[in-house]
Amino acid sequence: MELSTRRERVGWYFYDWANSAFSTTVITVFLGPYLTSIAEKAAGCDGDACDNATIHPLGIAIAPGSLFPYTVSLSVLLTVFVLPVVGAIADRSERKKELLALFAYIGAGATIAMLFLTGDRYLLGAGLFLLANISFGASVVVYNSFLPQIADEEDRDRVSSFGWAWGYLGGGLLLLLNVAAVLFKGKLGLTTGEVARYSLVSAGVWWAGFTTIPLLRLRNRPVVAAVDVEERNVLLDGFRQLWATLKSLKAYPLTLFFLVAYLIYNDGIQTVISLASQYGTEELQLSDSVLVPTILMVQFLAFAGALLLGRLARAIGAWKTVLVSLVLWTLVVLVAFFLPAKQAVPFVVLGGAIGLVLGGSQALSRSLFSQLIPKGKEGEYFGIYEISDKGTSWLGPLLFGLAYDATRSYRVAIVSLLVFFVAGFIALAAVPMRRAIEQAGNTPPARL
């Protein structure tokens, strides 16, 4: 008997479709350059004249170009405390769907509120992004915790890959509409800044609207984790269970080893995704008419890449496929360092390579980790996992921001990310996956 119906699995896919609008339109494309321009205006400069300019959020002097990566990094530092607790609460609650709705609608609401991000209000933009990104991460923790409940170990790579592919298709479709607005902004009577701002708002509307589908189709399941019937305060239970989870990781050292490897290499992946737009605008001096369509192309290629690497995983195993993808990511960063400025074709070609490797490496990492979770602890373990997933990286943006602050060179900042892919590859290659899955009390799939 299947763990779920096709209708429920399709509903689960649709949350990837809904939330990917935030990943693509907000994090990857529009917010970085737009918030940077707001910060530059507050600093009294514009573009090339900003080499020595500073802004002072909370009294700290920083370069305007470092505001967005620092904000991303701060949001993830906060999620380190929030997401594992959210996961523990999800495991101890019979209302996972309602938790999903709560965090999704808070995040979507904060994104829609970016309508008011005008003038020199860079602190407003940073604050709304903090709220939206933390809520986004919390909702994905709950969403991911459904995966082991709707697919068994043999089917999980396929279901995870299809969900991720569906997400890139949805995020790409909204981005296509926003690209059209960028290309025809003159006929629409809009400035570049207005198009960016309305595109940010559209992501929140899309996120909120399509979240309705999984809420209608997913079903709540009985709690598997043992719960003291005398103790029904799920928030307090969540904090207690977080502490218990962190202690229990000592009993699953190979799960912890994989988690560390993932947090390293995926931090690099997420940093490339979230800062590619800023790199293309500020360092390569590419216009929106080149940059945005290229990132749009990446979304649709990521749809195909997730399915392609999912098929490769069925042939050689998910673990080996992710290792191959990390070699390709290393090459991507090296090529990005040498890209010539003001030349569109090399950037487009590199974007194509990113698209093909992007979706599969993330989807297969998710399905691999789901094999390493003891039954009944999906939410709390995915809460830790989500610390570096879908835009919630922090070490990468921090390193990028520090490198740029120190050198005022985006090329030095981008090549500094190599350390994440090299170290992540070495760490992942050292994980004995079959033994790790068995140690967690699960049955390994035929191929790893």
ZAMI-742931 format. One record per residue: residue in three letters; z negated, y, x of N, C-alpha, C in turn. Coordinates in steps of 0.05 Angstrom, whole numbers, plus 5000, padded with zeros to 4 digits. Layout:
REM residues N
ALAZYXZYXZYX ...
END
This chain:
REM residues 448
MET500049765017500050005000500050255018 GLU501850445012501950695027499550865022 LEU498751015043496451195041496951425022 SER499451495018500151725001502851684988 THR503351844968506051834955507952014969 ARG510551974965512552154976512052444967 ARG511252464942510852734930508552874946 GLU506452734953504252864967505152934996 ARG506652755009507552815036509353065036 VAL511153085017512853315015511153575011 GLY509053544994507253774991505953855017 TRP505153655033503953705059505953845077 TYR508453755077510453885094510654185087 PHE510354255062510754525053508754725064 TYR506354625073504654825085505654905112 ASP506954725126508254805151510455005145 TRP511954955124514055145115512855425109 ALA510455425096509255675088508155825112 ASN506555695129505155845150506855905174 SER509155765177510855815200512056095199 ALA512056225175513056495173511256685190 PHE508656625191506856785207507356735237 SER507756485244508356425272510856555282 THR513056545266515556635276515856945272 THR515657035248516157325243513957505255 VAL511457415253509257595263508757555292 ILE508057315301507157265328509557275348 THR511657125341513857085360515657335362 VAL516257465340518357665340517357955338 PHE516058025316515758305309513158435318 LEU510858295317508358435321508058525350 GLY508758355370508458435398509858695405 PRO512458715401513858975407512859205389 TYR512359145363511559365345508759475352 LEU506859295357504159385364504259525391 THR505959425410506259565436507259845432 SER509159885414510260155409508160335397 ILE506560225379504360375367502360465389 ALA501760275407499860335429501060545448 GLU503660525453504960715471504860995458 LYS505261005432505061265418502261385421 ALA500261205418497461305420496861405448 ALA498261275468497861355496499461605503 GLY501161695485502761935490505061885508 CYS506161645507508461585524510461415508 ASP512661345522514761195508516261035529 GLY516060765528517660595545517260635574 ASP519360715588519360735618517260935628 ALA516461125611514461325619511661235617 CYS511260975611508560865606507360725631 ASP508560745654507660595677504760645683 ASN503860895681501060955688499361035664 ALA500461005640498961085616496960875608 THR494860955594492860775585491960845556 ILE490960635543489560685517486660585521 HIS484960655502482060595507480860455482 PRO481760215475480360075453477560005460 LEU475660095443472760045448471860155475 GLY473160365484472460495509473360365534 ILE475060155532476060015555478960105561 ALA479460195585482160285592484060055599 ILE486260035584488259825589491059945586 ALA493059805597495759895594496659835565 PRO498260005553499259945526500659675523 GLY502059595544503459335544501659095544 SER499159135551497158915552495658885526 LEU495959065507494359055482494858805467 PHE497358735462497958495446496958235459 PRO497658185484496557935496493557925497 TYR492258155501489358155501488258105473 THR489658205453488758165425489057865418 VAL491257745426491657455421489357305434 SER488757375459486757235474483957265461 LEU483357505452480757555438480557395412 SER482757375397482757235372482056935377 VAL483056825399482556545405479756505415 LEU478756695430475956675438474056655414 LEU474756805393473256795368473656525354 THR476056425354476656175340475255935354 VAL474555965379473055755393470555685378 PHE469355895366466855855351467355795322 VAL469555885311470055865283471355595275 LEU473555515290475155295281473755025281 PRO472154955302470754695301468854685278 VAL467554905271465754905248467254865222 VAL469554995220471254965197472054665194 GLY472754545216473554255215471254085206 ALA468854135217466553975209465854015179 ILE466154265169465754315141467854155124 ALA470354155133472454015118471853725116 ASP470853595137470153315136467853255117 ARG466153445113463753405096464053525068 SER466453605062466953725036468953555020 GLU468553534994470453394977472653584967 ARG472653834977474554034967476254144990 LYS477653975004479354065026481554255016 LYS482654194993484854364983483854654979 GLU481454674969480354944964479755084990 LEU478954945010478555065037481255165048 LEU483254995044485955075053486855335040 ALA486355345013487155584998485655835008 LEU483055805012481356025021482456155046 PHE482855995067483656105093486556195092 ALA488256055078491156135076491356405063 TYR489956455041490256705027488856935041 ILE486756885056485557095072487457185094 GLY488656985108490657045129493057185118 ALA494057095095496457225083495857505075 GLY493457545064492657815055492458015078 ALA491357915101491158095124493958155135 THR495757965133498558015142499958215124 ILE499558195099500758385080499658665084 ALA497058685092495858945097496959085121 MET498658955137500059085159502059295149 LEU502359305123503959525111502859795120 PHE500259815125498960065132498860115162 LEU500259945178500259975207502460175215 THR501660435215503560645222502260835242 GLY503861025251502861235269501761115295 ASP499261195302498061095326495660905320 ARG495760765298493560605289493560325302 TYR493460325328493660065342491059905338 LEU488760035334486359875328486459735301 LEU487759865281488159735255489859485259 GLY492059515274493859295278492459065292 ALA490859125313489458915328487358785310 GLY485958935293483958825275485158645254 LEU487358725242488658565222489758305234 PHE490858325258491858085271489557895277 LEU487257995286484957825292484257665267 LEU483957805244483257675219485357465210 ALA487857555212490057375203490257125221 ASN490057165247490456945266488156745264 ILE485656845261483356665258483656505232 SER484356645210484756505185487056305186 PHE489156375200491456195204490555945217 GLY489055975239488055735254486255565237 ALA484455695222482655545205484155385183 SER486155505172487755365151489255125163 VAL490255155187491754935200489854705208 VAL487354765214485354555219485054375195 VAL484754505171484454355146487054205140 TYR489254335144491954205139492353965157 ASN491753995183492153765201490353535195 SER487953595185486053375179487053195156 PHE489053275141490353105121492152895134 LEU493152945158495152765170494352475171 PRO491952405183491152125183490652005156 GLN490352175135489852075108492452025093 ILE494652125102497152085088499251915103 ALA498651845128500451685144498951495163 ASP499851235164498451055183499551085211 GLU498450925230499050975258501950925265 GLU503350755251506150705257508050915246 ASP507151055225508851255212508051535219 ARG505951575235504851845239506752025256 ASP508051905276509852075292512152185275 ARG513152015257515352105240514452325221 VAL512152275208511152475188510452735202 SER509152715225508352965239510853115248 SER512852965259515353095268516853225245 PHE516953085223518453205200516953445189 GLY514353445189512853675179513353915197 TRP513353865224513754085243516654185240 ALA518554005237521354085234521654255208 TRP520354165187520554315162519354595165 GLY517254615181516054875186517955055200 TYR519354955221521255125235523555215217 LEU524355035199526455105180525555335162 GLY523155315151522055525134521655785148 GLY520455775172520056015187522656135195 GLY524655975201527256065209528756205186 LEU528356095161529756215138528756495133 LEU526056535134525056805130526056985152 LEU525956885176526857045199529757125196 LEU531456945184534257005179534457255161 LEU532757265141532857495123531957745137 ASN529957725155529057955170531158045191 VAL532557845202534657905221536858075207 ALA537557995183539558145168538558435164 ALA535958465159534958745156535158895182 VAL534658765205534958895231537758985235 LEU539658805230542458855236543659075217 PHE542559085193543659275173541659495167 LYS539859565186537859765180539060035174 GLY541260105187542560355182543460385153 LYS544760175143545760175115543460175095 LEU541160055104538860045086537160305087 GLY537960485106536560735109533760705121 LEU533460495139530860445151530960485181 THR528760555193528560565222527760285233 THR527960255259527160005271524159935265 GLY522460145267519660105262519160015233 GLU520560145214520160075186521059785180 VAL523259705192524259425189522059235200 ALA520959295223518959125235516459105217 ARG515659325206513259335189513659175164 TYR515959225150516559075126516958775131 SER517958705155518258425162515558295165 LEU513658435177510858325179509758275151 VAL510158465133509058435106510458195092 SER513058155096514457935083513357665091 ALA512357645116511157395125508657325110 GLY507057535104504657485088505357395060 VAL507357525048508157455020509257165020 TRP510857095039512056825041509756625044 TRP507956675063505656495068504056445042 ALA503356655029501756625004503256484982 GLY505856554979507456434957507856134960 PHE508756044984509355764987506855584991 THR504555704996502055554998501455424971 THR502555534949502055414923502955124921 ILE505155054935506254784932504354574943 PRO503354594968501454394977498954384960 LEU498054614950495654624934496054464908 LEU498454454898499054304874499454004879 ARG500353934903501053654908499153494925 LEU497653624943495653474958493253404941 ARG491953184947489653104931487153084949 ASN484953174939482453144953481652844954 ARG480352764975479452494978476452484983 PRO475152254977472252234982471652275011 VAL469252385016468352425043467852155057 VAL468952125081468651875096466151895114 ALA465752135126463452165144460852135128 ALA458852015141456251985128454952255123 VAL454052295098452752545091450052485078 ASP448052625087445352595075445452715047 VAL444852555027444952645000442952874994 GLU440852885011438953095007439953365019 GLU442053345035442953585049445753655040 ARG446053845022448653905010449654175018 ASN448454315036449354575046451554525067 VAL454054535058456254445077456554635100 LEU455754895097455955085119453955005141 LEU451454965133449454875153450154605165 ASP451154425147451954165157454254195177 GLY456054385172458254425190457354495218 PHE455354675220454354755247452854515260 ARG451354375244449954135255452053935265 GLN454053885248456053685255457753775279 LEU458154035282459654125306458054045331 TRP455454095331453854015354453953715359 ALA453853565337453953275339456753185350 THR458853325341461553255351461753305381 LEU460853535390461053595418459453385435 LYS457153295424455653095438457052825437 SER458352765414459652505410462152475428 LEU463252695437465652685454465052525480 LYS462452525488461752375511462252075507 ALA462151985482462651705476465651645476 TYR467351845475470251815475471451975498 PRO470851905523471652075546474752095548 LEU476151895539479151905542480252095521 THR479052105497479852305477479352585488 LEU477052625501476452885513478452945535 PHE479252745551481152785573483852875562 PHE484752745541487252825528487053105517 LEU484853165505484453435493484653655514 VAL483353605537483553795559486453835568 ALA487853605572490653625580492253785560 TYR491853735534493353875513492654175513 LEU490154235515489354525515490654675538 ILE491054535561492354665584495254715579 TYR496854495573499754535571500554675546 ASN499054645524499854785500499155075501 ASP497255145517496655435521499155565533 GLY500355435552502855535563505055555543 ILE505455345527507555355506507055585487 GLN504655615477504055825457504456105469 THR503756135494504156395507507056465510 VAL508756275517511556325518512656405491 ILE511756265470512656325443511856605434 SER509256665438508156915427509057165443 LEU509757125469510457355485513357375493 ALA514957185484517857195490519157445481 SER518457535457519657775446518958025463 GLN516358045471515558265487516958255514 TYR517258015526518657985552521558075550 GLY522857985528525658055524526058355520 THR524158485506524458765500523758945524 GLU521458885537520459065557521659005585 GLU522058755592522958695619525958665620 LEU527158515601530058465601531558685588 GLN530158865574531359095561533559025541 LEU532958815526534858725506534258855479 SER536358915464535959045439535258845417 ASP534258945394533558775372535958615362 SER538358725365540758595355541458345372 VAL540258325396540558085413538057905410 LEU535758035412533257885414532657735388 VAL532757865365531957745340533757515332 PRO536457545333538157315327537757085346 THR537057135371536556915390534056765382 ILE531956905375529556775366529956625340 LEU531656735323532456595298533856335305 MET535656345324537056095333535055885343 VAL532955985357530855805368529555655345 GLN529055785322527655655300529255425289 PHE531855465286533555255274534055035294 LEU534255105320534454895340531854735343 ALA529554875338526954735339526754525317 PHE527954585294528154395272529554145281 ALA531954185294533453955304531953815327 GLY530753985344529353875367526953705360 ALA525453785339523153625330524153355320 LEU526353345305527353085295528452925318 LEU529853055337531052915360528852795378 LEU526752945385524652835401523052635386 GLY522852665360521552455343522952195345 ARG525652205345527251965347526951845375 LEU526852015396526451925423523751785426 ALA521751895412519051775413519051505401 ARG520651455380520751185369522050985388 ALA523651095407525050915426523350865451 ILE522051075462520551045487517551105484 GLY516751205461513851265457513351565458 ALA511451665442510851945441509652055467 TRP507951905480506651995505508752055526 LYS510651875530512751915550514552145542 THR515052175516516852385507515552665512 VAL512952685508511652945513511653005543 LEU511352805560511552845589514252955597 VAL516352845585519052935591519353235582 SER518153295559518353575549516953765567 LEU514853685580513353865598515053925623 VAL516553735633518453785655520454005647 LEU521453975622523454175613522154445609 TRP519654465600518254715597517954855625 THR517354695645517054805672519654945681 LEU521954805675524554925682525055175666 VAL524255185641524555415624523255665636 VAL520755635645519355865657520655955683 LEU521455765700522855835725525355995719 VAL526955905700529456045693528856315682 ALA526756335665526056595653525456805675 PHE524156725696523556905718526057035730 PHE528156875732530656975745532657095726 LEU532157105700534057215681534757505688 PRO537257575689538057855694537458035670 ALA536858275676536258475654538858555641 LYS538758635616540958745600543358565598 GLN542958305601545158105597544257905576 ALA545757895554544957745531545457445534 VAL547657365546548457085547546356905560 PRO545356965584543356795596540856765579 PHE540056985566537656975549538156785525 VAL540556805513541256635490541256335498 VAL542456275522542556005531539755895536 LEU537956055548535255965552533855925526 GLY534356105506533156075480533955805467 GLY536455725471537355465460535755235472 ALA535255255498533655045512530855035501 ILE529655265497526955285486526855155458 GLY528855215442528855105415528954805414 LEU530554685432530854395431528254245439 VAL526654365457524354235467521754315452 LEU521854545438519554665426518154495405 GLY519654435383518454305360517354025367 GLY518953875382518153595388515653575404 SER515353745424513053725442510453775426 GLN510553965407508254025391507653815370 ALA509753725356509353525335508253265346 LEU509353175368508552925380505752945392 SER505053175402502253215412500253185388 ARG501053295366499253275342498952985333 SER501152835332500852555323499352385344 LEU499752445370498252305391495252345387 PHE494552595384491652655381490452525356 SER492052515335490952395310490252095315 GLN491551965335490951695341488251665356 LEU487251885367484951885384482351975370 ILE482552005344480252115328478851885314 PRO476251845317474851645301475151715271 LYS475351505255475851545226473451705214 GLY474251885196472252055182471552305197 LYS472752345220472152585236474652755241 GLU476652725224479252855228478953165230 GLY477453285211477253575210475853685234 GLU473653575241472053685263473553655290 TYR474953435294476453395319478953575319 PHE480253605296482553785295481654075298 GLY479154135291478054405294477954475324 ILE477254285341477254335369480154345380 TYR481854165370484654155378486054415372 GLU485454535349486854765340486255015356 ILE484254995374483755225392486155305407 SER488055125412490455195427492955095412 ASP493255175387495555085371496755315355 LYS499355315353500855505336499855795339 GLY500055895363499456175367496556235374 THR494856035376492056085382491356015410 SER493156065429492556025457490956275467 TRP489456245488488056475498488156505528 LEU488056285543488156315573490856415581 GLY493056325568495756415576496056715571 PRO495556815547495757105543493957265561 LEU491557155567489657305584490857315613 LEU491957095623493157095649495557275650 PHE497257265629499557435627498757725627 GLY496757795611495858075610494658165636 LEU493058005649491858075675494058105697 ALA496057925696498157935716499858195712 TYR500258265687501858515682500158755689 ASP497558755682495858985688495759025718 ALA495758805734495458835763498058915776 THR500358825766502958865779504859045764 ARG504359085738506259235720508959095721 SER508958835725511458685726511358455706 TYR513058455686513158235666514157985679 ARG515758005700516857755713514557605727 VAL512857755741510457625753508757505731 ALA508457645709506757545687507857285675 ILE510557275672511657035659511556795678 VAL512056835704512056615723509256505728 SER507256675722504456585726503756355707 LEU505356325685504856115665505655835675 LEU506955815698507655555709505255375713 VAL503055495720500655335725499855165701 PHE500355255677499555105653501254855650 PHE503854875655505554645651505254435673 VAL504954525698504554335720501854195718 ALA499754345713497054225711496954055686 GLY498154135664498153985639499653725642 PHE501853725656503353475661501653275676 ILE500453375698498753195715496453075698 ALA495153245682492853145667493752945645 LEU495953005631496852825610497852565622 ALA499252575645500152325657497852145665 ALA495552255670493252095679491651965655 VAL492452025630491051915607492151635601 PRO490451425601491351155593491351145562 MET493551205550493651255521492851015505 ARG493850775512493250545495490250495495 ARG488950505519486050465521484550685506 ALA485650935507484351155494484351115464 ILE486551025452486750975424484850755415 GLU484650545431482850325424479950405427 GLN479350575446476650675450475750835426 ALA477550975412476951125388476650945363 GLY477150685366476950505344479450475327 ASN481750565338484250555323486150355336 THR488350295321490350105330492650255342 PRO493350195367495550335380498250265367 PRO500150455365502850385356504250205376 ALA506450095369507849905386508750035412 ARG509650285410510650435433509050685438 LEU508450735463507050975471508551115493 
END
